[in-house]
Amino acid sequence: MSRVAIVTGGSRGIGAAISTALQDAGYKVAATYAGNDEKAAAFTAETGIKTYKWDVADYDACAAGIAQVEADLGPVEVLVNNAGITRDAPFHKMKPEQWSEVIGTNLSGVFNMTHPCWPGMRERKFGRIITISSINGQKGQFAQANYAAAKAGDIGFTKALAQEGARAGITVNVIAPGYINTEMMSTIPEKVMNDVILPQIPVGRLGEASEIARAVLFLASDDAGFVTGSTISANGGQYMT
């Protein structure tokens, strides 16, 4: 029987690439989204992947949503915590709501999704939890104190939880992408891209969402059973740890 995977923020950008890669590899995939009904409907029409709408910052919504996915598809064995938002501002101008919204989605959202899946994974003695962090959670970034704190927190959460899950056959890992060629990056002026961003990346190009998806496929597989508590830096050499 095909394994069931949930991908949060799974209908757009990196999440969409992860969802489709998992489906192509034989997984039964549920993609969650928070607000864009039109994009989610188009994604389902194109791929056949069912989408579910809830806010990962809401614990009760996550628990109810996961229960619905399990009723529809079966027990969740792979969880990809991909959903994330930005509310950038220099710290002296950052408002409390900008802090709390980013922490709520990007850090608490990882807890909110993982916690309801954890008991079943422990009982079945198998689980794969993969969280998409960021290069900026590793090195920091101007005007992203909230985002960098959340993404760094995801890495710490992963290292701790990996120790708890290891004996139960559950691996917990992080992928930290650098600049990826998504819709968001297309809004950056060409001069800024060529003169500022690309010179920072030793390989001389943006990453592709499909490259992040392939890393997820490996970490989700049986072949990655000895890899846990790890952070895969997929940033073209921009930041090396």
Secondary structure as GFF3:
##gff-version 3
##sequence-region A 1 241
A	DSSP	beta_strand	4	7	.	.	.	ID=ss1
A	DSSP	alpha_helix	13	24	.	.	.	ID=ss2
A	DSSP	beta_strand	28	33	.	.	.	ID=ss3
A	DSSP	alpha_helix	37	47	.	.	.	ID=ss4
A	DSSP	beta_strand	50	53	.	.	.	ID=ss5
A	DSSP	alpha_helix	59	73	.	.	.	ID=ss6
A	DSSP	beta_strand	76	81	.	.	.	ID=ss7
A	DSSP	three_ten_helix	91	93	.	.	.	ID=ss8
A	DSSP	alpha_helix	96	103	.	.	.	ID=ss9
A	DSSP	pi_helix	104	108	.	.	.	ID=ss10
A	DSSP	alpha_helix	109	124	.	.	.	ID=ss11
A	DSSP	beta_strand	127	132	.	.	.	ID=ss12
A	DSSP	alpha_helix	135	139	.	.	.	ID=ss13
A	DSSP	alpha_helix	145	165	.	.	.	ID=ss14
A	DSSP	three_ten_helix	166	168	.	.	.	ID=ss15
A	DSSP	beta_strand	170	177	.	.	.	ID=ss16
A	DSSP	three_ten_helix	185	187	.	.	.	ID=ss17
A	DSSP	alpha_helix	190	192	.	.	.	ID=ss18
A	DSSP	pi_helix	193	197	.	.	.	ID=ss19
A	DSSP	three_ten_helix	198	200	.	.	.	ID=ss20
A	DSSP	alpha_helix	209	220	.	.	.	ID=ss21
A	DSSP	three_ten_helix	222	224	.	.	.	ID=ss22
A	DSSP	beta_strand	231	234	.	.	.	ID=ss23
###
